[in-house]
């Protein structure tokens, strides 16, 4: 069994901008640069034969390359936030790619649930209990960066990853890349 997911990688210029942003975070355990990505579909634990079927299905998927903008910093978890993330500006091409991927995965019989797609890049994981002072500092950080826009990026492929969980953070290993079609110019 392998824990796996499909994701978009981030180019060096975006990773550098994210590192600067993470350096300003007042609390939380930062996601390592090599683990930063935008998840398209979390596959959970799957046996190797199922991942081989996923690979074939993704190789047959056809979608056009597109531009993407990372924008806005927020948290998930409401009053007790558990992570800080960098959001994504609304993007019809990203939504289209996600729908095609999910349809292909469901066509293989994978039950992945009906979780709403909220594309994001996780910046940091927060402790279960945050000191009131740290919560105030986090609120100020979020207010300062809510309208942040990072340099745009070109999405030309997506990747199947294996994820190995460790106490010090996950290790992600690329298993296969899937190129997107060039946009007609």
Secondary structure, DSSP 8 states (H G I E B T S, - for coil): -EEEEEEE---HHHHHHHHHHHHT--SSEE--GGG--EEEEEEEEE-HHHHHHHHHHHHT---B-EEE-EEEEEEESGGG--EEEEEE---HHHHHHHHHHHHHHHHTT----------EEEEEE--SS--HHHHHHHHHHHHHHTT-B---EEE-EEEEEEEE--TT--EEEEEEEEE-B----
